[in-house]
């Protein structure tokens, strides 16, 4: 009897190899729905250019399904100064492809966004916190996306600390959804699993390919679907409950959602929630 799993695994490897020959970036925009000027705003705080694509599954659905105004905040443009102009242009094109707005913290991005800076250079850190606080204050977002506090990469962890410190500077009446993302390290307690359609995943992969120099170094775009497949395995139990039946999703992304209100985080989602492509996000975000 022929073992069908040999072909199954071989097809995965062949797809990955074939993808190495595909053009990086240069595709026409995927199409952006009409978003009203007074639509709720979503701020996606990205530690580096490309994070807006990798963790952008739920923001993309909020844009396309609820017509929210999704704005990517480029916290840094990376540590290599000679690459910053190039990364900024790649980022602009990726956001344009997805239909995300884009704001920069500074022309060269913020510097040294990590826990060590927060500890040893309080003046530099306070200046960066003020930049983020002003962005939030001026946009009054409905939802904020930021990395979780243990996302391994020092700038991802720094971005979490930066945004949380900025929120503490705002008036007590400010409230929004706070949605933590993961990539380099899984969250211990995600409470939200969001399915993505084939079309959405294809657009996220395509948008990531605009970050050409980064994906030449490490092909994040080609491995993104596999990561999103594995999220279904983990989310089926970590979000849904140990020993539970995993949903029949092909692709998903995990998040931790809370509410920022009264100058603190409030747990408002009592049990893990799944949202399939057919479920209305209005049920949670409306």
N, C-alpha and C positions, 0 to 999 in steps of 0.2 A: 504494500500500500504506500502510495506517495504521501509524504508528509506535507500538508498544505501550508504549514507555518514557515517552511523554508522560503516559499515564494512570498508569503506575507511579509517577512522580515526583509527579504531581498528587495521587494518593491519600495519599502521605506528607504533603504540605502540608495537605491537607484534614483528615487525622487530627489533626495538630498543632493546627489551628484549632479543631476540634470539642472537643478536650481542654480548651481554655481556659474552656469553659462548665461543666465538671464541678465538683462540690462538692469543696472542700478539707477533708479530714479528716472526722471525725464518723461513720466506718464502724465496725461492730462488729468486735471482735478476730478475726483470721484463724483462731485456734485454736492452742493450744500443746500439744504432746505431753506425756505424763506424764514428768517428769524426776525421777529419784531424788535424794534428798538428798546422796548421795555420788557423784553423777555428776561426771565430769571437768569442770573449769571452763574457760571461754574468756573472756578479757578483751579486749574490743574498745575500744581507746583512740581516742576520737573527738575531734578538735580542736574541732569545733563541733557543735551540734545539727543534724542532717540527715546528717552523715557516716556515722552508724551504718546508715542506709538505703542510701546511695549505694554504699558499699563492703561492704555486708553480705551479699552473695550466698553466699559460702562459710560465714560464721557461721550463716546461716539453714539451709543444708544440714546443718551439724554438729548443729544443734538438732533438725531434723526427722528426719534419717536415723540419726544416732548417739546421739541423746538426750543430747547434752552440754548443760551449763548455761551458756548464752551470756549474758554480763553486759556491758552497755555502760558504759564509764567516760566520763562527761562531763568532759573535761579543762577546757574553758572553756564559758561560756555566751555567747560573743561579746564584742565590745568595747563595744557600746552598752549602757550600764548601765540605761537606761530600758526596754530590751527583754528583760532577762535573766529576769525572772519569767515573762513571756509565752513566751519560748523554752524555759524549763524545763518549763512545762506542755505545750507542743507536743511536746517531747521525751518526756515521760512517756507521752503518748497514743500516739506513734509506736512506742515500745518495747513498750507494752502490746499494740498491734495485732500486732506481729511475734512477741510472746512472749519478747522479750529482757528480762532483768533490767536494773536501772539503779542505778548508784551515782554519787554526785557527789563530786568532789574536795573541794569546799567549797560552801556555800550559794550563793555568787555565782560559783563556778568559780575556777580559778586565773587570775592576772593576768600579762599581758605574757610569754606563752610564745612566745619567739622566740630566734633565735640572738644577737641584739643584747643582750637581757637576760642571756643566759648569759655574754656577754663583759664587760659593764660593771657588772652588779649581782650579784655572786656570792652575796651573802646571800639575796636574793630567790629566786635560782635554786636554791640549796641547799635552801631551805625547800620549794619546789615538788617538787624531786627526792625529798625525804624523804616527802612525801605519797604520791607514786607508789610508792616503794619499800615503804612500809607496806601499800599496797593489794595489791601483788604478794605480799609476804611473808605476808599474812593469807589470801590466796586460793589460793596455790600453784597457779597455772593450768597446765593441760595445754597450752594454746595462747594466744599473745598476738598480737593484730593491732595494727599501728601504721603510720602513713604512711611511705613511703620517704623517704630523706634529701634528695631533690631534687624534692619535690612542689610546687614553686613558691610556694604560699601560705605566708607567713611563720609562721603558727601551725601549719600542717601540718609544716613543717620543724622548728619548735620542739618539737612533740609527739614527733617522732622522736628528737631529741636528749634530750628529757626522759626518755623511757622507757629509752633506752639507758644514760643516766647512772644511772638508778634500778637497772637490772639489775646494774650494776657494784658496787652497795652490798650485794647479797645474798650469802649464804653460797656457798662454792665448790661445794657439793653441789646447788644448785638447777639444774634443767634444765627446758626446755619447748620447744615449737615456737615459732618466731618467724616471723610471716607479715606481710610488708610489703605495703601497699596503695598504690594510685595513683588519682588523679582529676585534679588540676590539671596534672600533667605526667607523661608516660609514663615508666616505668622503662626503663633501658637494658638490663637483663638479668633480666626476669621468668623464672621457671622453672616456673610452674604456671598452667594454664588450666582454669577451672572452668565447665562449662556450667550454665546455669539453665533451668528449665522455664518455660513460659508462666505457669503458676500462681505460681511463685516471683517472676518478674519483675513480674507484676501486683500481688503483695503488696508488693514493694519500692517500686513506683511509688505505690501507695495510701498506704503508710506515710510516704513522702516528702511526700505532699500534706498530712499533718498539720502540717508546718512551714509553715503558711499564709502568714505574712508574708514569709518568705524566698522562697517560690516565686511570690508575687505580684511580687516584685522581679526574679526570674530563675527561669523555670519549669524547675527542675532535674528535677522529676518527669516532665514530658512528654518531655524529651530523654534520659532515662535509657535507654529501650529502644534508641535509635539508638546511644548510646555503647556499649552492650553488644553490639550488632551489629558495630560497628567493631572491638571487641576480638577478635572471631573472625578478622577479616581480619589484624590485626596478630599475634595469638597463633599463628595457623597457621604463621607463619614465624619470628617472634622466639622463641617457645617451642618450636615443632616443628622448626625448622631451615629455613634459607634455601632457597627453591625447592621446599619440600615441599608436599604436598597439604593444603589447609585442611580441617578437619572440617566436616561438614554441620550445625553448630550454628546455631541462630537467635540465641542470646544467650550471652555468656560474660563472665567477669571474670578479669583477670590478677593474679597475686600473685608475690611472691618468698618462698620458704620456706626457712628454715635452722633449725638447732638452736642453742639457747642452752645451753651446757654448759661446765663448768670455767671459768666467768666470761668466756666469749668466744663469738663466733659460729662455728659449725662448718658447713661445706658438706656436706650429706648427700644432697642430690638431685643426682646426677651429670649427668643430662640432663633436658631439659624434659619435663614430664608433663602430659597432658590427662586430665580426668575428665569423662566425659559424664554425663548424668542417670541412665544405666543402670549406671554404674560405682560400685562400693562405695568410699566414702571410707575404709572400714576398712583398705583396702590401704596407705594412707599414714598415717592417723591412729590406727589401732587399737592 
